[in-house]
Amino acid sequence: MRSPTVKAGVVATVAALALAACANQGGMMPSSPSEMAPPAPANAAAEAAPTTAKSPADSTGPADSTDTPDGDQAQTGDNAMLPLALKTCATTPPQYEWILKGACETFTLKPAGSDFSLGEYQDITVKGLIGKNNVKGTAKVALVDAIDKNGDILKNKGAAFPAYKANGTTYVYAAAVNQSSQLIKPLTQPGKPVLRYVITDSKGFGKDKMCGAAVLTFPKGKPPKWTPLPASGTISGKSVTINQYTAPNGFELPPKIPLYFAVNCFT
């Protein structure tokens, strides 16, 4: 059941799941956490039967999820973005609603923030961090991605995942799923990102020069809608880094409700 809807606020902005923009960029961002997440069933884990579908990139065994030790996920500096072996978790839990069958990693989020790193999936690698936040103790967060091709995003109650149709090419979709019972909120610190995404395409981005991100919103009584975040990053080589320095008004990770992102790149 969704919480009451709050009007969109002006933000200076991506995630994760994205954002090398300065903090004074303006734009509209939905301020209600209920608009940024699909409605949760009364008992999400019990209502959704586990899915045993395999990732197209992993045909050797059932989909799985691993929790990298805190020491690995809490890396900083040069070691913070070390690649991880590809893991998948196309099951409920840790996912709910639409199931993404690409790379997956469950990491431990600490109050000071934590890095995340997904293995390469369909030439795409997603890394980054969630910065300072209101978590008490620690919280587990599952991060998954997909490209919405070859059936790598399963239908949700018969409904197909809504594609992000934006300028240029949409390269990757991602979902962040808070596995704890806490409501997670990012906390702004001057000069430090609340969210960072580093997207790498091993084949390169062609002629594209910039990338942006969008979040899937769920307006009350209306179909899901993609809302662009007003941040962007400049492609350097085969990677783009998008930093978000200001926490969008109402940006939250409710317990066991996925937050969906899309990243598109353009000339």
WOBEL-V757731 format. One record per residue. N is the residue number from 1. RES is the residue in three letters. PSI is psi in whole degrees, -180 to 180 (none if undefined). OMEGA is omega in degrees with one decimal (none if undefined). Layout:
BEGIN
N_RES_PSI_OMEGA, N_RES_PSI_OMEGA
END
This chain:
BEGIN
1_MET_132_-176.4, 2_ARG_152_172.8, 3_SER_166_-178.2, 4_PRO_143_-178.5, 5_THR_136_176.6, 6_VAL_144_-177.2, 7_LYS_154_-178.3, 8_ALA_146_178.7, 9_GLY_161_177.9, 10_VAL_129_-177.6, 11_VAL_158_173.1, 12_ALA_83_173.5, 13_THR_none_none, 14_VAL_152_123.8, 15_ALA_-176_-157.2, 16_ALA_-94_-123.7, 17_LEU_none_none, 18_ALA_none_none, 19_LEU_56_-176.1, 20_ALA_75_-179.8, 21_ALA_154_179.1, 22_CYS_160_-169.9, 23_ALA_-12_-176.8, 24_ASN_14_174.3, 25_GLN_141_-176.8, 26_GLY_159_178.0, 27_GLY_171_-178.2, 28_MET_139_-179.2, 29_MET_132_178.1, 30_PRO_132_-173.8, 31_SER_-5_178.7, 32_SER_124_177.2, 33_PRO_-28_179.5, 34_SER_-29_178.1, 35_GLU_-23_-177.5, 36_MET_4_179.9, 37_ALA_142_177.8, 38_PRO_155_-179.6, 39_PRO_137_-179.2, 40_ALA_136_174.4, 41_PRO_164_-178.0, 42_ALA_-37_176.7, 43_ASN_87_-172.0, 44_ALA_-42_-176.1, 45_ALA_-37_-177.9, 46_ALA_-32_-174.3, 47_GLU_-30_-178.6, 48_ALA_117_-179.5, 49_ALA_145_179.8, 50_PRO_142_178.7, 51_THR_133_-178.0, 52_THR_14_-179.0, 53_ALA_144_180.0, 54_LYS_152_174.1, 55_SER_144_175.0, 56_PRO_-23_-178.3, 57_ALA_-1_-176.6, 58_ASP_91_-176.4, 59_SER_13_-175.4, 60_THR_-10_-178.6, 61_GLY_179_-178.4, 62_PRO_154_177.4, 63_ALA_146_-178.3, 64_ASP_173_177.7, 65_SER_138_178.0, 66_THR_151_177.7, 67_ASP_107_-179.4, 68_THR_139_-178.9, 69_PRO_149_-177.2, 70_ASP_-38_-177.3, 71_GLY_-33_178.5, 72_ASP_-42_-176.2, 73_GLN_-20_-177.1, 74_ALA_15_-178.2, 75_GLN_152_174.9, 76_THR_168_176.8, 77_GLY_-144_-173.8, 78_ASP_-26_-177.1, 79_ASN_-4_-171.8, 80_ALA_-29_-172.5, 81_MET_26_177.9, 82_LEU_136_-179.0, 83_PRO_151_177.6, 84_LEU_155_174.6, 85_ALA_148_-177.4, 86_LEU_126_173.6, 87_LYS_149_176.9, 88_THR_162_178.5, 89_CYS_56_-177.0, 90_ALA_58_-178.9, 91_THR_164_172.1, 92_THR_118_-11.5, 93_PRO_173_9.9, 94_PRO_-7_-178.7, 95_GLN_160_176.5, 96_TYR_167_-178.7, 97_GLU_-125_177.8, 98_TRP_134_-177.9, 99_ILE_119_178.0, 100_LEU_129_-171.8, 101_LYS_16_178.2, 102_GLY_-145_-179.5, 103_ALA_154_-178.2, 104_CYS_144_171.9, 105_GLU_133_173.8, 106_THR_120_-176.3, 107_PHE_163_-179.5, 108_THR_117_178.7, 109_LEU_126_179.1, 110_LYS_161_-177.8, 111_PRO_-34_-179.6, 112_ALA_-8_-178.8, 113_GLY_162_-179.0, 114_SER_152_175.9, 115_ASP_155_171.0, 116_PHE_155_-178.9, 117_SER_122_178.0, 118_LEU_146_174.6, 119_GLY_162_-178.7, 120_GLU_132_178.2, 121_TYR_122_179.8, 122_GLN_45_177.3, 123_ASP_-4_-176.6, 124_ILE_135_173.6, 125_THR_134_179.7, 126_VAL_124_176.9, 127_LYS_170_177.5, 128_GLY_-154_179.1, 129_LEU_156_164.9, 130_ILE_125_-174.4, 131_GLY_-156_-177.6, 132_LYS_143_-174.1, 133_ASN_179_-174.8, 134_ASN_13_-176.8, 135_VAL_135_174.3, 136_LYS_115_-175.3, 137_GLY_-111_175.9, 138_THR_166_176.4, 139_ALA_143_176.2, 140_LYS_134_177.4, 141_VAL_128_176.0, 142_ALA_131_177.0, 143_LEU_129_-177.7, 144_VAL_158_176.0, 145_ASP_171_178.9, 146_ALA_168_178.2, 147_ILE_3_179.7, 148_ASP_43_174.5, 149_LYS_153_177.2, 150_ASN_33_175.5, 151_GLY_27_-177.6, 152_ASP_6_167.3, 153_ILE_115_-176.7, 154_LEU_152_177.7, 155_LYS_153_177.2, 156_ASN_107_-178.3, 157_LYS_41_177.7, 158_GLY_-9_-177.9, 159_ALA_131_177.8, 160_ALA_153_177.6, 161_PHE_133_-178.6, 162_PRO_119_179.8, 163_ALA_148_177.0, 164_TYR_110_-178.9, 165_LYS_100_-174.7, 166_ALA_179_177.3, 167_ASN_134_178.4, 168_GLY_-141_-174.8, 169_THR_131_173.1, 170_THR_117_-173.3, 171_TYR_-36_-173.3, 172_VAL_149_171.1, 173_TYR_151_178.6, 174_ALA_154_175.4, 175_ALA_133_174.0, 176_ALA_127_-176.5, 177_VAL_113_178.0, 178_ASN_116_-177.2, 179_GLN_-5_-177.3, 180_SER_-179_176.3, 181_SER_2_-178.7, 182_GLN_151_170.9, 183_LEU_113_-173.2, 184_ILE_130_177.9, 185_LYS_134_175.3, 186_PRO_151_179.0, 187_LEU_128_-175.8, 188_THR_135_172.8, 189_GLN_134_-179.1, 190_PRO_127_175.8, 191_GLY_2_-179.3, 192_LYS_134_-177.7, 193_PRO_143_172.3, 194_VAL_-25_176.1, 195_LEU_141_174.3, 196_ARG_133_173.5, 197_TYR_135_171.8, 198_VAL_109_-177.4, 199_ILE_126_178.9, 200_THR_132_173.8, 201_ASP_114_-176.1, 202_SER_-19_176.9, 203_LYS_-5_-178.4, 204_GLY_171_-176.1, 205_PHE_18_178.9, 206_GLY_-131_-179.2, 207_LYS_-2_-179.7, 208_ASP_144_-177.5, 209_LYS_-25_-176.1, 210_MET_157_174.4, 211_CYS_149_175.8, 212_GLY_-175_-177.6, 213_ALA_163_177.7, 214_ALA_157_177.2, 215_VAL_141_179.5, 216_LEU_123_-178.7, 217_THR_160_-176.2, 218_PHE_76_179.3, 219_PRO_141_-177.2, 220_LYS_127_176.7, 221_GLY_9_-178.3, 222_LYS_162_178.3, 223_PRO_158_175.4, 224_PRO_147_-175.0, 225_LYS_135_175.4, 226_TRP_130_178.8, 227_THR_114_-178.5, 228_PRO_143_171.0, 229_LEU_139_-174.2, 230_PRO_35_176.0, 231_ALA_158_178.4, 232_SER_163_177.3, 233_GLY_148_179.5, 234_THR_130_179.6, 235_ILE_133_176.7, 236_SER_110_-175.8, 237_GLY_-118_-180.0, 238_LYS_14_-176.6, 239_SER_158_172.7, 240_VAL_138_178.2, 241_THR_129_179.9, 242_ILE_117_179.8, 243_ASN_137_175.3, 244_GLN_115_-172.9, 245_TYR_-18_-179.9, 246_THR_130_177.9, 247_ALA_119_178.0, 248_PRO_142_179.3, 249_ASN_120_179.1, 250_GLY_2_-179.8, 251_PHE_116_-175.2, 252_GLU_159_172.2, 253_LEU_94_178.3, 254_PRO_157_178.8, 255_PRO_125_171.5, 256_LYS_29_173.9, 257_ILE_120_-174.7, 258_PRO_147_174.0, 259_LEU_119_-171.8, 260_TYR_137_178.1, 261_PHE_158_171.5, 262_ALA_146_178.0, 263_VAL_124_177.7, 264_ASN_150_-179.5, 265_CYS_152_-171.6, 266_PHE_169_180.0, 267_THR_none_none
END
